[in-house]
Amino acid sequence: MSISRRGFLGSAIAASLVPHLNAQDQIKDKGKDSAPRPSEPYGSAKRPIIICANNGVNYLDDAFAFLKNGGDTLDAALRVVKGPEDDPNDDSVGLGGLPNEEGVVELDACCMHGPTRRAGSVGGVRNIKNVSAVSKAVMEHTGHVMLVGEGAERFAVAMGFPRENLLTARSRKIWLLWKEYHSTDDWWGPGLADPRWTPPSPSPTTSPTTSPTTAPQSELWEQSIRRLEELAAELGIEPEFRLAAIRRVLVPPTGTIHCSALNDKGEISGCTTTSGLAYKLPGRCGDSPIIGAGCYSDQDVGSAGATGSGEENIKVAGAHTIVENMRHGMSPLEAGLDALKRIARNYNNDMSKLKFVDMTYYILRKDGAYAGVSLWEGYSKKQHKIAVHDGTKRSEITVSLFQGNSHDFPQFPVELPKELRKD
């Protein structure tokens, strides 16, 4: 027995939300985390420096050496994001990215080169792995800024990028598992921002410790997960990866990498690349290929990029907003938190909706000051982090607008096994 995607929107709310926490208090509160929390203005404002989403941390050493030895800032950033694009086990970017609802991988990317004040972008690209480099080719070899779909793919091939199947055996099996489980569900229907959307309601309780719906709901989830495990085994998904595959089916992941690089001369560039929301409608583009949303770099000011809820970031033009905030005197931290507050304001600070939204911004000012900010502290018990290399490579916890973790959408009930909450 299984329950539909829409069916488990009625699950019990797993955790209460904590009101807005002053960001400066968060910075000062270093006792509750073992990892270092960034200070304002985030270290000593060194140059050169590279910042990126934490899934790029393993690729920073090579890129930083290249940058320090005189390499171009955009080329340095592209070296970082190429790592996840080439990694078949990173199913949020490039090769092995989780596909759209039809089983086709579609990739998005954009870049901005500060020294020459140019930009390039591609959206909905199929069969081409390194779309970040394709966005640079659009910038360098056309009079356009953005190419999409079939035209972007043909352009990439003309520029020498090989066509290849981006759907790996693992990502194909995850998609088949999703397809069987959600055979009657899709991404059609009112979205979170639609006035008709209603949040899940907490289950009624008969006492502080019991609920008439807890046991049946728990049984439904156990049966559903057992069925998914059986399907995963039938599809040949390896045992050690089955719970992770089930999680990707129940909660379609988003995934992206942004990187900004600044050299010792003060030249700055940035890029962002993604495979977008898993099982999305064909042709969907999020914020990653949108200049000013997923990435924005201005040689006079700095650079910013984003990962998270793409539709929400588009509506506030997040990266551009942050850079403009810095232009008008805000610190990287203040600039990022202001953009997050705009997202919250779009929902009238309605926590029943905002708990299903998340966003992380990566911000680098021209003098080397940087910040990583997020709407929530983390997700699925994982903390949001920014990766940094300024001669020392490290990961730092972001400063969050709200305390606590964002909620999965659709939301996990309390009864799910602990191991399924890990990604």
Beta strands, then each sheet from edge to edge (+ up, - down):
strand 1: 49-53
strand 2: 107-113
strand 3: 118-125
strand 4: 146-148
strand 5: 256-262
strand 6: 268-274
strand 7: 295-298
strand 8: 302-308
strand 9: 359-365
strand 10: 370-374
strand 11: 378-379
strand 12: 382-383
strand 13: 385-389
strand 14: 393-397
strand 15: 399-400
strand 16: 405-406
sheet 1: 4+ 3+ 2- 6+ 5- 1+ 13- 14+
sheet 2: 7+ 8- 9+ 10- 15-
sheet 3: 12+ 11- 16-
end
